[in-house]
Amino acid sequence: MSISDFNLYIDLTGMDDGEHEVPIKVNGPADIDWELAIDTASVSITNKEA
């Protein structure tokens, strides 16, 4: 098993501007029991003006 066996991501679909705590989602081997030490990410979304 290596780090490339795991894919961590956050889904910001539909999020508005502001501060958010979002769950970290993981795709990994189904035959391994594991748990994230930290399972949320702090995200700040701002509107970039042209």
C-alpha positions as CSV (number, residue, x, y, z in Angstrom):
1,M,0.0,0.0,0.0
2,S,1.2,3.5,-0.8
3,I,0.0,7.1,-0.6
4,S,-1.1,6.8,-4.2
5,D,-3.8,4.3,-3.1
6,F,-5.7,7.1,-1.4
7,N,-7.5,10.2,-2.9
8,L,-8.6,12.9,-0.5
9,Y,-10.8,15.7,-1.7
10,I,-13.4,18.3,-0.6
11,D,-16.6,19.1,-2.4
12,L,-17.4,22.9,-2.5
13,T,-20.3,22.5,-4.9
14,G,-23.0,25.1,-4.0
15,M,-21.0,26.8,-1.4
16,D,-21.4,30.6,-1.0
17,D,-18.8,33.2,-0.1
18,G,-17.6,33.0,3.5
19,E,-16.0,30.6,6.0
20,H,-16.9,27.0,5.9
21,E,-16.0,23.7,7.7
22,V,-16.3,21.0,5.1
23,P,-15.8,17.2,5.4
24,I,-12.8,15.7,3.8
25,K,-13.8,12.8,1.6
26,V,-11.6,9.8,0.9
27,N,-11.4,7.2,-1.8
28,G,-9.2,4.4,-0.7
29,P,-8.8,0.6,-0.6
30,A,-12.1,-1.1,0.5
31,D,-10.3,-4.0,2.3
32,I,-8.4,-1.7,4.7
33,D,-9.8,-0.2,7.9
34,W,-8.6,3.4,8.4
35,E,-9.7,6.6,9.9
36,L,-8.6,10.2,9.3
37,A,-7.0,12.1,12.2
38,I,-8.6,15.3,10.9
39,D,-11.9,14.8,9.0
40,T,-12.8,18.4,8.2
41,A,-11.1,21.3,6.4
42,S,-11.5,25.1,7.0
43,V,-12.2,26.9,3.8
44,S,-12.6,30.6,3.0
45,I,-14.4,31.4,-0.3
46,T,-14.2,34.9,-1.7
47,N,-15.5,36.3,-4.9
48,K,-12.7,37.4,-7.2
49,E,-13.6,40.6,-8.9
50,A,-12.4,41.3,-12.5
